[in-house]
């Protein structure tokens, strides 16, 4: 049975249990809402860039979770973090240029800020778990 658009699917893969992935999906929801509020002329420029960057965050977390090592997972989380920073830069540009209203910008930032903190924390934990004390 195929899920209906907008419905939630039962978790099937390990990445779906990660809080950072769930937040990344929330980020994508917020970005798509913000992009829809842009003037028509910007929907295919700034809006498209924002959407692609937000989707990249979720996809890189998912792809990294399937990695063969913690180091490789951490590398993918780094890419996800850079895509998240790209989303935040797009929002700031949109606000500065008067294209994005404060309500939509705040909606994106309300998800982006905790997601950024959690990605950084997870990356730090993965790095520390690879460091083994010498005997």
C-alpha positions in Angstrom: 0.0 0.0 0.0 1.4 3.4 -1.0 1.2 6.1 1.6 -0.8 9.3 0.9 1.0 12.6 0.4 1.5 14.3 3.7 1.1 11.2 5.8 3.7 9.7 8.1 5.2 6.3 7.2 6.1 3.7 9.8 9.9 3.7 10.5 11.7 1.1 8.4 15.3 2.3 8.4 17.7 3.1 11.3 18.1 6.7 10.2 14.4 7.3 10.9 15.0 6.8 14.6 17.6 9.5 14.8 16.4 12.8 16.3 18.6 14.8 13.9 16.9 13.1 11.0 13.5 13.9 12.4 14.5 17.5 13.0 15.8 17.6 9.4 12.4 16.6 8.1 10.8 19.3 10.2 13.3 21.7 8.8 12.3 20.7 5.3 8.6 21.3 6.1 9.4 24.8 7.4 11.6 25.6 4.4 9.0 24.5 1.9 6.4 26.7 3.8 8.8 29.6 3.7 9.6 29.1 0.0 5.9 29.1 -0.9 5.7 32.6 0.7 8.4 34.1 -1.5 7.4 36.4 -4.4 6.8 34.4 -7.6 10.0 35.6 -9.2 12.1 34.2 -6.4 10.4 30.8 -6.1 12.7 29.4 -8.7 15.9 31.1 -7.5 16.2 31.6 -3.8 13.2 29.3 -3.1 14.7 26.4 -5.1 18.1 26.8 -3.4 16.5 26.8 0.1 14.5 23.7 -0.8 17.4 21.7 -2.2 19.7 22.6 0.7 17.0 21.5 3.3 16.4 18.3 1.5 20.2 17.7 1.4 20.3 17.9 5.2 17.9 15.0 5.7 19.4 12.9 2.8 23.0 13.2 4.0 22.0 12.2 7.5 20.1 9.2 6.1 23.0 8.3 3.8 25.6 8.7 6.5 23.6 6.4 8.9 24.1 3.6 6.4 27.9 4.2 6.3 30.4 1.4 7.1 32.1 3.3 9.9 31.6 6.1 12.4 34.2 8.2 10.6 32.2 8.0 7.4 29.0 8.7 9.2 30.6 11.8 10.8 31.8 12.9 7.3 28.2 12.8 6.0 27.0 14.7 9.1 29.5 17.4 8.3 28.0 17.7 4.8 24.5 17.9 6.4 25.7 20.6 8.7 27.1 22.6 5.8 23.8 22.2 3.9 22.0 23.5 7.1 24.3 26.5 7.2 23.3 27.1 3.5 19.6 27.0 4.5 20.3 29.6 7.2 22.2 31.8 4.8 19.3 31.7 2.3 16.9 32.7 5.0 19.1 35.6 6.1 19.4 36.8 2.5 15.7 36.5 2.0 15.0 38.6 5.0 17.6 41.2 4.1 16.3 41.5 0.6 12.8 41.9 1.9 11.6 38.7 0.1 11.0 36.6 3.2 8.8 37.7 6.1 9.9 37.4 9.7 7.2 34.8 10.6 8.5 32.3 8.0 12.2 33.1 8.8 11.5 32.5 12.5 9.8 29.2 11.6 12.9 27.9 9.8 15.3 29.2 12.5 13.2 27.6 15.3 14.1 24.2 13.8 17.5 25.0 12.3 19.0 26.3 15.6 18.4 23.1 17.7 19.2 20.9 14.7 22.6 22.6 14.3 23.4 22.1 18.0 22.4 18.5 17.9 24.4 17.8 14.7 27.5 19.4 16.3 27.0 17.4 19.5 26.6 14.1 17.5 29.7 14.8 15.5 31.7 15.5 18.7 30.5 12.3 20.2 31.4 10.3 17.2 34.9 11.8 17.1 35.4 11.0 20.8 34.2 7.4 20.4 37.0 6.9 17.9 39.7 8.1 20.4 40.9 5.2 22.5 43.2 5.8 25.5 46.6 4.1 25.2 47.4 1.4 27.7 
